Amino acid sequence: MKYRYIILLAIANYILASTIMQLFRINGALPNFVIIFSVVLASLSSSRSAYIFAFTSGAMQDIFLGRMLGVNFLIYGIIVYLVLYLIEIMFKGNFITPIFLMAMGTLIYHFVFYLIMFFVQSTIPFSLMLTKIMTEVLLNAIIGYFLYAAVFKRVHGYKLGDFNA
C-alpha cells in the first residue's frame, strides 16, 4: 500500500474520530479506530505501513488533543510492535485472532496511558475508567473483527476461518 494512502487514512480517521464519531458514544466510550487500523495493517499488510499509520495518528492526537506530546505516539508504536511479534506466532485466519489482538491492543493502550499519567500526577481514578475501558474493549473487538475479516478476504481471497481453501 502506498504511504500517501496510509497518511490520508490517518488524517481521515482523525477528522472522523474527533467530529462525527463523537455522536456514537456508548457508556462514554468510543471505538478506537487507530488501534483497529493499526492491528489490521500490522497483521495483514506491511510492518512499515502499520508503523506509519500508528505514528502519524499518534502524533496528530498528541499535537491537537493531548496533554503531553509523545504519549499516544509511543503507545501506538508499542501496540504495533507487540502485534507484529504476536502475529508471527498466531494463525492469521483464525476467528479468535482479531478479537484477541484488538482487545489486547486496547488494554495495553489504557494500561500504559494510565501508567504514564500516574507518574505525571494527572491521573483519573481507575474505578471510574473501568466501565469505559471494558466498553471500549468490546467495541474495538466487535468492529475490529468485521474490519479484519473484510480485509482478510480481500488480501487472501477466502473467508476468515475457511480452513478448506
BELTA-V386026 format. One record per pair of residues at least 24 apart in sequence whose C-alpha atoms are under 6 Angstrom apart, sorted by the first residue. I is the first residue (numbers start at 0). J is the second residue. Records with the same first field share a line. If there is no record, write none. Layout:
I->J + J
This chain:
5->52
9->52 + 56
28->131 + 135
30->135 + 138 + 139
35->143
39->147
41->83
78->104
92->159 + 160
93->160
94->160
97->144
98->140 + 144
101->139 + 140
102->136 + 140
105->136
